[in-house]
Amino acid sequence: MPPTNPEPTRPSPSAQPEEPAREGLFHDPRLTPVLSFVRCRGLPRAAGVALLVALAATAFAGRSVAVPEFRYLVDFSVPIAEIVPLAHAVILATTLFSPMADLEQTSAQPMTRHRALYLVVLLALALGLTALPLVAGATSEVFVSAARNVIGYLGLAMLSARLFGSGLAWLLPLAMFGPTLLLGVGSDNAPEPWAWSLHPSTHTPAMITAVLLWVVGALASATAGPRQSERAEQN
């Protein structure tokens, strides 16, 4: 009598692998393009460096830097929390370079929207770093001025990265900050009209100037294709 085939055993529900739970959020296929877009630009590394700068600024949040007496004998100082946004803008603007610029340019899906969203993320990150000195007791007036400065300098950094390359994202911000620090205070011990980053938080023209700089920089970065020098750097 031939042996009967035993009924195959079925694995218990507890023995079945739970792939979705094991993979986690960062292995979600829907997030893979987003993570690749961010990582290829070096945003995690730049954000870490900017965070260290922000923590140092938080430690010295109550101190100010005296404006050099280059033209007049003035007694004008600027809180450190209002100067550090320059560093945030320059550090984050270095992430505008993409080693896959040619692939993004020939992508079937338009990348303008992705680049625009990435610039908004950079702005939100810069504003978050600028807010850290509030923990150490910085006033809301100082934060508003610092937020205005990071918006304006980030706009200049985006323009500089677009015109000269992300490695020179510091060029236009420092070209603005240097004369502002040396020549931005008049004989009446008040900021010059063009020195928007030295004005108090209630100065509306300074805020408008900063926002316009960011808008222009964002439009240049989001709508333009890869620079010729970026293509050359990849070869």
Summary of the structure (lengths in Angstrom):
residues: 235
radius of gyration: 24.7
end to end distance: 74.9
largest distance: 113.7
contacts: 659
relative contact order: 0.13
helix: 66%
strand: 3%
